[in-house]
Amino acid sequence: MSFIVAVDGPSGTGKGTITQLVAKKWGFQYLDTGATYRCVTLKLIKEKIKLEDEEKIKKALSEINIEFDGDKVYLDGEEVTKKIREEEVNNLVSQVSHIQIVRNSMVELQRRMSEGKNVILDGRDIGTNVFPNAEVKIYLDASTEERAKRRYKQNKEKGIDISFEDVKKNIEFRDQNDKNSTVGPLKQAKDAIYIDTSNLSIKQVERKVNNIIRKKKKLVDSIENGYKMTPNTPIKKITRAFVKGLLNGLYHIAFRVKVNGVENFPKDEGFIICANHMNYLDAAGIVLCNKKKIRFIAKADLYRFGILSWLAHLFDIIPVKRGKSDLNSIKLCLKALKNKEVIGIFPEGTRKGMAKNVKIKNGAVFLAEKAKVKIVPVGIHGTFKPFSKVTFNYGKPIDIMALKSDDPNWLDNASKKVMDDIIMLTKKED
Ligand code: DC
């Protein structure tokens, strides 16, 4: 299991310092992604490769060997920790980092270096591009004035003679370049936590970041360890029947429910039900308005909250971790299908996926093929407004094995066929 912390932001926000302190505190590996671009820049300088010479850059990238050992950075076996911070690299690195093939290669390297580990990475596009599913995303920022002050002080300490005004202009110029670049632009990820460090000390920022990590780690650990399938004891079965009956009654009071086509369900074998997804109430309707026990796949976070967690356990909902291929949940599904159980999946992967034009997920077809079971499409029609009509139209089972072929796109094509059947069924009102 890996835990990724992505720290992005412009230069002069204290990213490097904070990230190293936090890495030490949590025992995480620290990956300075800026250093990877600096290594490429140094290699291009050493080998006198022009930035326009794509072929030579490609070759250099295919041969490059970048390694980190604690604070030390190695390029092709030579220690370059200090060299990559020298003026000639400083002057060129921004341009090099905006070359598409360089970016592709470094993003791949950064992902490879982080594989299966707990890592904290600092950079510009970590939360948006390198690890869009990072467990924690932080965007550090500070006013231009403050960042210029910090850089000016650093320069003075290093004996570099440059006026405060020039330092500020350089920062403004670089910010514009970084934010407007078409290649790996500096941008805050939508789900990143923003911290303005202008008036904060290093200690204060470190504390804030540590608190964010602590909370997320607790949550991730609780999901990892918290979900245990509770056995289907007689008491659980009775409780489930009672709760299902009660909720079914409430559902029928809230909506005028019509269910068509249950005779299409395959007999005496496991199968997968695939539906369109508009609302949380559609999954509830499928589970409650069916004699058969249907186990939906839902995001693992459901198991965190009191009553929802209790219901998830009671109805044996199969948890899946978002944005990752979750081996554990695949195993649970296959085991259930082998036991002739019925599993519910929304191929859109999200609510109102069709309207959002999302790519249809092919998890359901993948599972059906592995377990050699059929998929029953269901089109749900309704607004879910109180007392309105909601119709569940179950269609003919789709034999996935018959759709399997040597075509490398067969999974996508079969998933599209499932979704097309669902859409057709949503149009049948009665
Ligand atoms: O953080 P730094 O100053 O060492 O970064 C060196 C350069 O690399 C800088 O111009 C920004 C760029 N960079 C990038 O484009 N993407 C990253 N993930 C990290 C750095």
Boltz pocket constraint, residues with backbone or C-beta under 6 A from the ligand:
constraints:
  - pocket:
      binder: B
      contacts: [[A, 11], [A, 33], [A, 34], [A, 35], [A, 37], [A, 38], [A, 93], [A, 94], [A, 95], [A, 97], [A, 98], [A, 122], [A, 123], [A, 124], [A, 125], [A, 126], [A, 184]]
      max_distance: 6.0
